[in-house]
Amino acid sequence: MGPITEEPTEDNMKLIGIDLYHRYKEDVKLFAEMGFKVFRTSIAWSRIFPKGDELEPNEEGLQFYDDLFDECLQYGIEPLVTLSHYETPLHLSKEYDGWVNRKMIGFYERYVTTVFKRYQNKVKYWLTFNEINSILEAPFMSGGINTPKEKLSKQDLYQAIHHEFVASASAVKLCHEIIPDAQIGCMMLSMPTYPLTPNPDDMIKVMEFEHSNYFFGDVHVRGRYPGYMKRYFRENGIQIQMEDGDEDMLLHTVDFISFSYYMSICQTADPDKQVAGEGNLLGGIPNPYLPASEWGWQIDPQGLRYVLNMFYDRYQKPLFIVENGLGAVDELITGSDGEKTVEDDYRIQYLNDHLVQCIFCTIEKTLWLHLC
């Protein structure tokens, strides 16, 4: 999503962020004061294997997560841990072109085996890849693919996705073997898509777009490639290279579905109605019936209700909402106690409206819903 450089750039000033590494104790204490029961975090692969292809892990990195999880558990907070969250070790990207290379499966297996064994008594909920379907739009950020997106062939892109599928299924298998009482799921970027008009061509455009994202959940839950993707591969000259054992490995399916939800989009088959804009993620088109945040992301609480129903009807698996929130240009002010603060009633309203839609879902049908 940006240049590989240590120097500040316009979209990444390289400033210190939340600094969890040094401030985790006070952060976890604040979580406990707020009544949180689950802390969704990730293990940075490069903290455990700095290059990614070493044979032995970095003990200092392992110890940090021991300390973090211990801090959570002493407050009764359950860690929910993502194994790979947009941080493929840079060496693996530069030397192997990320997940295009099948060797990545073995590197990932070594890494997840290490952390499963190390934290088997501390972590019971795991996610294999963060927003795995985002590789379609951000192959470097999501899949560590060093080949520029404009030069990346569909063949290599979908081969990389296959390697991630096999690695994810292997992680499920290893997790169940090493931590029998643990649960492990996939994690997807969810973005409900509406036809811009009642024109049937727009509806077909929506169907095709949704297939590209359902694909990831279908493989993780059903353990096989769906027919619509096999057709897509035939029509686009894509031949997935499978090795012996890949199809059997894919049968190690996830225990639950987790996802992010921030916004919805529209799609149209009419090229004259295609418009550009900051909020038009994944090639979407703004919905004229919805407001937008200052980032251009459209605010659609009912879209979350739609996503929950769609995922549950399709998969009948427990559902974890692991990302949701509002990005805004917040103003830092001085509060009544003299401390700097943000008066973000608009964010409270946003979260409240989305939680109300979750309540509707639990009334409409019996589903396992976890808010993280």
C-alpha positions as CSV (number, residue, x, y, z in Angstrom):
1,M,0.0,0.0,0.0
2,G,3.1,2.3,0.0
3,P,6.8,2.3,-0.7
4,I,9.2,0.1,1.2
5,T,11.2,2.6,3.0
6,E,12.3,3.6,6.5
7,E,11.9,7.2,5.6
8,P,8.6,9.1,6.4
9,T,6.2,9.3,3.5
10,E,3.0,11.4,3.1
11,D,0.8,8.4,3.9
12,N,3.0,7.0,6.6
13,M,5.0,9.4,8.7
14,K,6.7,6.6,10.7
15,L,5.6,8.1,14.0
16,I,5.2,6.1,17.2
17,G,1.7,4.8,17.4
18,I,0.0,3.3,20.4
19,D,3.3,1.8,21.5
20,L,1.7,-1.4,22.9
21,Y,5.2,-3.0,23.2
22,H,6.1,-0.7,26.1
23,R,2.7,0.3,27.4
24,Y,0.8,-3.0,27.4
25,K,0.4,-3.1,31.2
26,E,-1.4,0.2,31.4
27,D,-3.4,-0.5,28.3
28,V,-4.6,-3.9,29.6
29,K,-5.5,-2.3,32.9
30,L,-7.6,0.3,31.1
31,F,-9.3,-2.6,29.2
32,A,-10.2,-4.2,32.5
33,E,-11.6,-1.0,33.9
34,M,-13.9,-0.7,30.8
35,G,-15.2,-4.2,31.5
36,F,-13.7,-5.8,28.4
37,K,-13.6,-9.6,28.4
38,V,-11.7,-10.3,25.2
39,F,-8.6,-8.6,23.7
40,R,-8.1,-9.2,20.0
41,T,-4.4,-8.8,19.2
42,S,-1.9,-10.3,16.9
43,I,1.5,-11.9,17.1
44,A,4.0,-10.2,14.8
45,W,5.6,-13.0,12.8
46,S,8.8,-11.1,12.5
47,R,9.2,-10.8,16.3
48,I,9.3,-14.6,16.5
49,F,11.2,-15.3,13.3
50,P,12.7,-11.9,12.2
51,K,13.5,-13.0,8.7
52,G,10.8,-15.7,8.5
53,D,13.0,-18.5,7.3
54,E,15.2,-19.1,10.3
55,L,15.2,-22.5,12.0
56,E,15.1,-21.1,15.6
57,P,12.8,-18.5,17.0
58,N,13.7,-15.3,18.8
59,E,13.2,-15.8,22.5
60,E,12.9,-12.1,23.3
61,G,9.9,-11.9,21.0
62,L,8.3,-15.0,22.5
63,Q,8.7,-13.6,26.0
64,F,7.0,-10.4,25.1
65,Y,3.8,-12.3,24.2
66,D,4.1,-14.4,27.3
67,D,4.1,-11.2,29.3
68,L,1.2,-9.7,27.3
69,F,-1.0,-12.8,27.6
70,D,-0.2,-13.2,31.3
71,E,-1.3,-9.5,31.9
72,C,-4.6,-10.2,30.1
73,L,-5.3,-13.4,32.0
74,Q,-4.7,-11.8,35.4
75,Y,-7.6,-9.4,34.7
76,G,-9.8,-12.2,33.3
77,I,-9.4,-11.0,29.7
78,E,-9.3,-13.7,27.0
79,P,-6.7,-13.2,24.3
80,L,-8.0,-13.6,20.7
81,V,-4.9,-13.9,18.6
82,T,-4.4,-13.3,14.9
83,L,-1.4,-15.2,13.6
84,S,-0.7,-13.0,10.5
85,H,-2.0,-9.5,10.4
86,Y,-0.4,-7.6,7.5
87,E,3.1,-8.2,8.6
88,T,4.7,-10.8,6.5
89,P,8.5,-10.6,7.4
90,L,10.1,-8.3,4.8
91,H,12.8,-10.8,4.0
92,L,10.1,-13.3,2.9
93,S,8.6,-10.6,0.6
94,K,11.9,-9.6,-0.9
95,E,13.5,-13.0,-1.3
96,Y,10.5,-15.2,-2.0
97,D,7.9,-12.8,-3.4
98,G,5.7,-13.6,-0.4
99,W,2.8,-16.1,-0.8
100,V,3.4,-16.5,-4.5
101,N,6.2,-18.9,-3.4
102,R,5.0,-22.3,-2.0
103,K,7.9,-22.3,0.5
104,M,5.9,-19.8,2.5
105,I,3.6,-22.7,3.7
106,G,6.5,-24.4,5.4
107,F,7.8,-21.1,7.0
108,Y,4.3,-20.4,8.3
109,E,3.8,-23.9,9.6
110,R,7.1,-23.6,11.6
111,Y,6.0,-20.2,13.0
112,V,2.4,-21.3,14.0
113,T,3.7,-24.6,15.5
114,T,6.1,-22.5,17.7
115,V,3.5,-20.2,19.0
116,F,0.8,-22.9,19.5
117,K,3.2,-24.9,21.7
118,R,4.4,-21.8,23.5
119,Y,1.0,-20.4,24.4
120,Q,-1.1,-23.5,24.5
121,N,-2.1,-22.8,28.1
122,K,-2.8,-19.1,27.5
123,V,-4.6,-18.7,24.2
124,K,-7.7,-20.6,23.2
125,Y,-8.9,-18.5,20.3
126,W,-6.9,-18.0,17.1
127,L,-7.3,-16.5,13.7
128,T,-5.1,-17.6,10.8
129,F,-4.9,-14.5,8.5
130,N,-6.3,-11.1,8.9
131,E,-8.8,-10.1,6.2
132,I,-7.4,-12.8,3.9
133,N,-9.6,-11.7,1.0
134,S,-7.9,-8.2,1.0
135,I,-5.1,-9.8,-1.0
136,L,-7.2,-9.2,-4.1
137,E,-6.8,-5.4,-3.7
138,A,-3.6,-5.2,-1.6
139,P,-1.3,-8.1,-2.6
140,F,1.8,-6.6,-0.9
141,M,0.1,-5.5,2.3
142,S,-1.9,-8.6,2.7
143,G,0.2,-11.3,1.1
144,G,3.7,-9.9,1.2
145,I,3.8,-10.1,-2.6
146,N,6.7,-7.9,-3.8
147,T,5.7,-8.0,-7.4
148,P,4.0,-4.6,-8.2
149,K,0.3,-5.0,-8.4
150,E,0.1,-3.8,-11.9
151,K,2.6,-6.5,-13.0
152,L,1.1,-9.3,-10.9
153,S,-0.7,-11.9,-13.1
154,K,-4.0,-13.5,-12.1
155,Q,-2.2,-16.8,-12.2
156,D,0.3,-15.8,-9.6
157,L,-2.3,-14.0,-7.5
158,Y,-4.6,-17.0,-7.2
159,Q,-1.6,-19.3,-6.7
160,A,-0.6,-17.2,-3.7
161,I,-4.2,-17.4,-2.4
162,H,-4.1,-21.2,-2.8
163,H,-0.8,-21.3,-0.8
164,E,-2.5,-19.2,2.0
165,F,-5.5,-21.6,2.0
166,V,-3.3,-24.6,2.4
167,A,-1.3,-22.8,5.2
168,S,-4.5,-21.7,6.9
169,A,-5.9,-25.3,6.8
170,S,-2.6,-26.6,8.1
171,A,-2.7,-24.1,11.0
172,V,-6.2,-25.4,11.8
173,K,-4.9,-29.0,11.8
174,L,-1.9,-28.1,14.0
175,C,-4.0,-26.1,16.4
176,H,-6.4,-28.9,17.0
177,E,-3.5,-31.3,17.5
178,I,-1.5,-29.2,19.9
179,I,-4.3,-27.4,21.7
180,P,-7.4,-29.8,21.5
181,D,-9.6,-27.4,23.5
182,A,-8.8,-24.3,21.3
183,Q,-10.9,-22.9,18.5
184,I,-9.4,-21.4,15.4
185,G,-11.1,-19.4,12.6
186,C,-10.6,-17.5,9.5
187,M,-11.0,-13.7,9.2
188,M,-12.4,-11.8,6.3
189,L,-13.0,-8.3,5.2
190,S,-16.8,-8.0,4.9
191,M,-18.4,-5.3,2.8
192,P,-22.0,-5.8,1.8
193,T,-22.6,-4.8,-1.8
194,Y,-25.9,-3.4,-3.2
195,P,-26.8,-2.9,-6.9
196,L,-26.8,0.8,-7.7
197,T,-30.0,0.4,-9.7
198,P,-32.7,-2.3,-10.1
199,N,-31.2,-3.1,-13.5
200,P,-30.5,-6.9,-13.7
201,D,-27.1,-6.1,-15.1
202,D,-26.2,-4.4,-11.8
203,M,-27.4,-7.4,-9.8
204,I,-25.2,-9.7,-11.9
205,K,-22.3,-7.4,-11.2
206,V,-23.0,-7.6,-7.5
207,M,-23.2,-11.4,-7.7
208,E,-19.8,-11.6,-9.5
209,F,-18.3,-9.3,-6.9
210,E,-19.7,-11.2,-4.0
211,H,-18.4,-14.5,-5.4
212,S,-14.9,-13.1,-5.3
213,N,-15.2,-12.7,-1.6
214,Y,-17.5,-15.6,-0.7
215,F,-14.7,-17.7,-2.2
216,F,-12.5,-17.3,0.8
217,G,-15.2,-18.3,3.3
218,D,-16.4,-21.2,1.2
219,V,-13.0,-22.8,1.1
220,H,-12.3,-22.3,4.8
221,V,-15.7,-23.7,5.9
222,R,-16.5,-26.3,3.2
223,G,-12.9,-27.4,2.5
224,R,-13.0,-27.3,-1.2
225,Y,-13.0,-24.9,-4.2
226,P,-16.5,-23.8,-5.2
227,G,-17.8,-24.4,-8.7
228,Y,-18.1,-20.7,-9.6
229,M,-14.4,-20.2,-9.0
230,K,-13.4,-23.3,-11.0
231,R,-15.4,-21.7,-13.9
232,Y,-13.7,-18.3,-13.3
233,F,-10.3,-20.1,-13.4
234,R,-11.2,-21.8,-16.7
235,E,-12.5,-18.6,-18.3
236,N,-9.3,-16.7,-17.3
237,G,-6.7,-19.3,-18.1
238,I,-5.8,-19.8,-14.5
239,Q,-4.4,-23.2,-13.5
240,I,-4.0,-23.7,-9.8
241,Q,-0.9,-25.9,-9.1
242,M,-1.9,-28.3,-6.4
243,E,0.5,-30.8,-4.9
244,D,-0.5,-34.2,-3.5
245,G,-2.2,-33.7,-0.1
246,D,-3.5,-30.2,-0.8
247,E,-7.1,-31.2,-1.2
248,D,-7.0,-33.4,1.9
249,M,-5.4,-30.5,3.9
250,L,-8.2,-28.1,2.9
251,L,-10.7,-30.4,4.6
252,H,-9.3,-29.2,7.9
253,T,-12.0,-26.5,8.2
254,V,-12.4,-23.6,10.7
255,D,-14.4,-23.6,13.9
256,F,-15.8,-20.2,13.4
257,I,-16.0,-17.2,11.0
258,S,-14.6,-13.8,12.0
259,F,-14.8,-10.6,10.1
260,S,-14.3,-6.9,10.0
261,Y,-17.2,-4.5,9.2
262,Y,-16.9,-0.8,8.5
263,M,-19.0,0.1,5.5
264,S,-21.1,-1.0,2.5
265,I,-20.7,-0.2,-1.2
266,C,-22.7,-0.3,-4.4
267,Q,-21.8,-1.8,-7.8
268,T,-23.0,-1.1,-11.3
269,A,-22.4,-2.6,-14.7
270,D,-22.6,0.9,-16.3
271,P,-19.1,2.2,-16.8
272,D,-20.4,5.8,-17.1
273,K,-21.5,5.7,-13.5
274,Q,-18.2,4.6,-12.2
275,V,-16.7,7.3,-10.0
276,A,-13.5,7.7,-8.0
277,G,-13.4,8.6,-4.4
278,E,-11.5,7.8,-1.1
279,G,-14.3,5.7,0.3
280,N,-14.7,3.5,-2.8
281,L,-12.8,0.6,-1.5
282,L,-12.6,-2.6,-3.6
283,G,-13.9,-0.6,-6.6
284,G,-17.2,0.2,-5.1
285,I,-19.5,3.1,-5.8
286,P,-21.0,5.5,-3.2
287,N,-24.6,4.8,-2.1
288,P,-26.7,7.9,-2.5
289,Y,-28.9,6.9,0.4
290,L,-26.1,6.7,3.0
291,P,-24.0,9.3,4.8
292,A,-20.2,9.0,4.8
293,S,-17.5,9.5,7.4
294,E,-14.8,12.1,7.0
295,W,-12.7,9.3,5.4
296,G,-15.4,8.8,2.8
297,W,-16.5,5.5,4.2
298,Q,-20.3,5.1,4.1
299,I,-22.0,4.6,7.4
300,D,-24.4,1.7,7.2
301,P,-25.4,0.0,10.5
302,Q,-28.0,-2.1,8.7
303,G,-25.3,-3.5,6.5
304,L,-23.9,-5.3,9.5
305,R,-27.3,-6.9,10.1
306,Y,-27.2,-8.1,6.5
307,V,-23.7,-9.5,6.8
308,L,-24.5,-11.4,10.0
309,N,-27.5,-13.0,8.4
310,M,-25.7,-13.7,5.2
311,F,-22.7,-15.4,6.9
312,Y,-24.9,-17.4,9.2
313,D,-27.3,-18.6,6.5
314,R,-24.4,-19.6,4.3
315,Y,-22.1,-21.3,6.9
316,Q,-24.0,-22.0,10.2
317,K,-20.8,-21.3,12.1
318,P,-20.3,-19.1,15.2
319,L,-19.6,-15.5,14.1
320,F,-17.0,-13.2,15.6
321,I,-17.1,-9.4,14.8
322,V,-13.5,-8.6,15.4
323,E,-13.2,-5.2,13.8
324,N,-15.7,-2.3,13.7
325,G,-15.3,1.4,14.3
326,L,-15.4,4.9,13.0
327,G,-12.5,6.8,11.5
328,A,-12.8,10.6,12.0
329,V,-10.8,13.8,12.2
330,D,-11.0,14.0,16.0
331,E,-10.4,17.3,17.7
332,L,-8.2,17.2,20.9
333,I,-9.7,19.5,23.5
334,T,-9.1,20.2,27.2
335,G,-11.7,18.5,29.4
336,S,-13.2,19.7,32.6
337,D,-10.5,17.9,34.6
338,G,-7.8,19.8,32.7
339,E,-6.7,16.7,30.8
340,K,-6.6,16.4,27.0
341,T,-9.6,14.5,25.6
342,V,-11.8,13.9,22.6
343,E,-15.5,14.5,22.8
344,D,-16.6,11.9,20.3
345,D,-20.3,11.5,20.8
346,Y,-20.5,10.8,17.0
347,R,-18.4,7.6,17.6
348,I,-20.6,6.5,20.5
349,Q,-23.6,6.9,18.3
350,Y,-22.0,4.9,15.5
351,L,-21.2,2.0,17.8
352,N,-24.6,2.1,19.4
353,D,-26.3,2.0,16.0
354,H,-24.3,-1.1,15.0
355,L,-24.9,-2.8,18.3
356,V,-28.6,-2.3,17.9
357,Q,-28.4,-4.2,14.5
358,C,-26.6,-7.1,16.3
359,I,-29.5,-7.3,18.7
360,F,-32.0,-7.5,15.8
361,C,-29.9,-10.5,14.5
362,T,-30.1,-12.4,17.7
363,I,-33.9,-11.9,17.8
364,E,-34.3,-12.9,14.2
365,K,-32.5,-16.2,14.5
366,T,-30.5,-18.3,16.9
367,L,-26.9,-17.6,16.0
368,W,-23.6,-17.6,17.9
369,L,-22.4,-14.0,17.9
370,H,-19.3,-12.8,19.6
371,L,-18.3,-9.1,19.8
372,C,-14.5,-8.7,20.1
